[in-house]
Amino acid sequence: EIVLTQSPGTLSLSPGERATLSCRASQSVSSSYLAWYQQKPGQAPRLLIYGASSRATGIPDRFSGSGSGTDFTLTISRLEPEDFAVYYCQQYGSSPPLYSFGQGTKLEIK
Amino acid sequence: EVQLVQSGAEVKKPGESLKLSCKGSGYSFTSYWIAWVRQMPVKGLEWVGIIYPGDSDTRYSPSFQGQVTISADKSIDTAYLQWNSLKASDTAIYYCARHPKYSSGYRYFDFWGQGALVTVSS
């Protein structure tokens, strides 16, 4: 089973700042199988990034993903007020459970 | 417009049965997988299982295997998540989510239902 560990647990930043969120896997993950989601209170998750670095349809270019192997990063270049939310990484692996999520990083307003 | 519309919130007693639904529209329902994801109160996301409505190929997380049943009726573009005997620990929000064909080379959930809150309490 591949375990995803996200850090930090909570990130306190101000609008306009740069946010860097980390997702570390316990085993190597194919870049094609790594995705990032944003979830706001009372809402379903929203796909931001798939294939580690491809933005989903309609996602602003201030969101970018990078990484390979066991270390992946979601970067928000300049925080907007609507970006404060919880972010999850997700992977697919060949062994059960096929899909797993990280525990989430809460991005809060400083 | 792609949409996944889920059935509403449910309040059940331990031991009761339940079947949640997820109706897809705006795309070819039989050409994408549908997954179910659990979110327990103030917790993260857990993958429950996934079904390909085109041929009903179904995979489960070991944590949920034998505890739930995932099915689909392609004639009405609807997927289901079912319990025969609920427990208090099943209390959570359950989301359905669309997943592209595995032949796409990617693995992600691009459209999500609005979620259904299931509360199990005596």
Chai-1 contact restraints between the chains, C-beta under 6 A:
chainA,res_idxA,chainB,res_idxB,connection_type,confidence,min_distance_angstrom,max_distance_angstrom,comment,restraint_id
A,S32,B,G105,contact,1.0,0.0,6.0,A-B,restraint_1
A,S32,B,Y106,contact,1.0,0.0,6.0,A-B,restraint_2
A,Y33,B,R107,contact,1.0,0.0,6.0,A-B,restraint_3
A,A35,B,Y108,contact,1.0,0.0,6.0,A-B,restraint_4
A,A44,B,Y95,contact,1.0,0.0,6.0,A-B,restraint_5
A,A44,B,W112,contact,1.0,0.0,6.0,A-B,restraint_6
A,A44,B,G115,contact,1.0,0.0,6.0,A-B,restraint_7
A,P45,B,W112,contact,1.0,0.0,6.0,A-B,restraint_8
A,L47,B,Y108,contact,1.0,0.0,6.0,A-B,restraint_9
A,L47,B,D110,contact,1.0,0.0,6.0,A-B,restraint_10
A,Y50,B,Y106,contact,1.0,0.0,6.0,A-B,restraint_11
A,Y50,B,Y108,contact,1.0,0.0,6.0,A-B,restraint_12
A,G51,B,Y106,contact,1.0,0.0,6.0,A-B,restraint_13
A,Y88,B,L45,contact,1.0,0.0,6.0,A-B,restraint_14
A,Y92,B,R107,contact,1.0,0.0,6.0,A-B,restraint_15
A,P96,B,P62,contact,1.0,0.0,6.0,A-B,restraint_16
A,P97,B,W47,contact,1.0,0.0,6.0,A-B,restraint_17
A,P97,B,S61,contact,1.0,0.0,6.0,A-B,restraint_18
A,L98,B,R59,contact,1.0,0.0,6.0,A-B,restraint_19
A,Y99,B,W47,contact,1.0,0.0,6.0,A-B,restraint_20
A,F101,B,G44,contact,1.0,0.0,6.0,A-B,restraint_21
A,F101,B,L45,contact,1.0,0.0,6.0,A-B,restraint_22
A,Q103,B,G44,contact,1.0,0.0,6.0,A-B,restraint_23
A,G104,B,G44,contact,1.0,0.0,6.0,A-B,restraint_24
